[in-house]
């Protein structure tokens, strides 16, 4: 786990030690958008997002929409709203909102799961004790009872992009805007686009830091759920590490083939929660997309 | 004073109207032996630079020597008149987002002699900006 974090940190920051001429922006329509025009699209296919919560089903993916509108300064992108404070050739600074991705594991119709079809057990089931804990202890630990609701929230904060020859570095810091958990999240993400004829490969490495408030709200155990685990599991701030690959093949002006793969190594501070039985989550999707 | 201003504007509008019928006007200009040119003829704007800031050169030729005036719909230069019939050019700094129509008239008779237009054109490419999220970032 620590080696993966070190590797990710190195991969993100070492390329930026050697600055050079930046790439020409807008090499393809994935990186840029026409000002004042809606960009609408829908993807059809099949994929799955694994759910690290114990006794919660994985999330199948059939349809995925995309919708965005960018003005000169304001923008709306897949449910998030932003305002560009500064936009220069080598960097951009935005005020923007983002989703709380953790709530998606608990609720079927969370915005992060929008348009994902399937019959999932998103009811608050009884969650058995953490398997690893069972191995380390002779006495079985008590189960966690039905879970209280974990609400979705919007985060708001600063979002910076630094454009270099080695890719794009995205740094963000955002705080809970709806007073759900009053926590803070930070992200460092390195993106690299590789266009090859009709193909475009986007690689990304990401570090997602969540404050103790965020971890406690989603992965902590309430007294009503289990008095034992309420005391036994103490949430702490956590750093998840993820890698992403997004592949496009342009077939026609409107039709693309897309393949997406995501893998996130969940921080030990979260994985130790009795609500989880996996220390990772993964997503894949293969389909075709239509852009209007 | 007000009447003079009114007449000047009326003349300007009348001249611009006449210039609008370019072919007819060209024929008339040829008959009058007068020619007015502007350099450059086009200003192309692109990206965030939507205003044309440039120096234009107006040059004219008349078969018969005469003092002329230049009228335009550019607000910073509604009318300029040559002191004598020897002047044959005028340079002008302009800052505009729209076409500017120049008309040359006889200083004494106010007869319209010739016209020319500085055209401001935006590049055909739509304005684009960086997108901050992958279109399929809902996953």
Interface residues (C-beta under 8 A of the other chain):
Chain A: X25 X26 X30 X31 X32 X33 X34 X35 X36 X37 X39 X41 X43 X47 X49 X61 X64 X65 X66 X68 X70 X72 X75 X77 X78 X79 X80 X82 X87 X92 X94 X96 X112 X114 X115 X159 X161 X202 X246 X258 X260 X262 X283 X285 X289 X291
Chain B: X126 X127 X128 X129 X130 X131 X132 X133 X134 X135 X136 X137 X138 X139
